[in-house]
């Protein structure tokens, strides 16, 4: 299955909202990196702590941007 990264797919019900990552999400999500580092245990890229989270978040946003631009580096 190929996703069109120029589309903003949104899945939502009464309990869940699933949508593409946005720059504005950083402030909310960084609190989980600081206060709940155990949720990153099974993520090989790690996002626990401020520095790891900043690297992870920036990497994810760059990957999304490259897909939107059509560059699959």
N, C-alpha and C positions, 0 to 999 in steps of 0.2 A: 504494500500500500504506500503510495506517495502522497504526502501532505503538501498542500499549497501553503507555503509559509508567508504568502502575502495576505492570506485570510486570517481573521481572528476568530478561530473556533472557540465557542463557549458552550460548556456543558453545565447545567445548573438544575438543582432541585431544591427542596425545602432545607436540606442539610448541607449541601455542597455546592461550591462554585469552582469550576475548573476552567482556567483561561490562560492564555500565554503570559509569560513573565513580562512585567513592565518595570521600567526604571523606578517608578514611584513605589514599587513593592519593597525596595531595599530597606527603608526605615522600619517597616513592620517586621520583616523577616530577620533583620540583624538581631533583634531581641531574642529570637529563638537560638541563634548561634551563640549568644552570650549566656543566656539563662538555661538553655536545655541542650547542652552539647551531646548528650547521649542519643539524640535523634539522628545524628550524623554517623553513628557507629558503622552502618553497613554501606555507606556511600564512599566509594574508593577515592573520590576527589576531595572529600572532607569539606566541611563548612563550619566546623566548630571553632569558636573564637573569632575575634574581629578580623584578624589578618587572613585567616583561611577563608572566612565567609566572603570578604571583599574580593579575594582572588577567584573564588568559585562563582560569585555573582557576575563579576566582570567577564569571566570566561563564557558563561551561559549567554549573556547579552551579546557578546561578540559572535558567538556561534549562530544565534538567531538572526543577527544582522547579516552575516555572510549568507545564510540560507535565503533571506529575503532579497538580497542583492544577486542571488544566483551563483555566488562563488562558493564552491564546495571544498575549499582548501582543507 
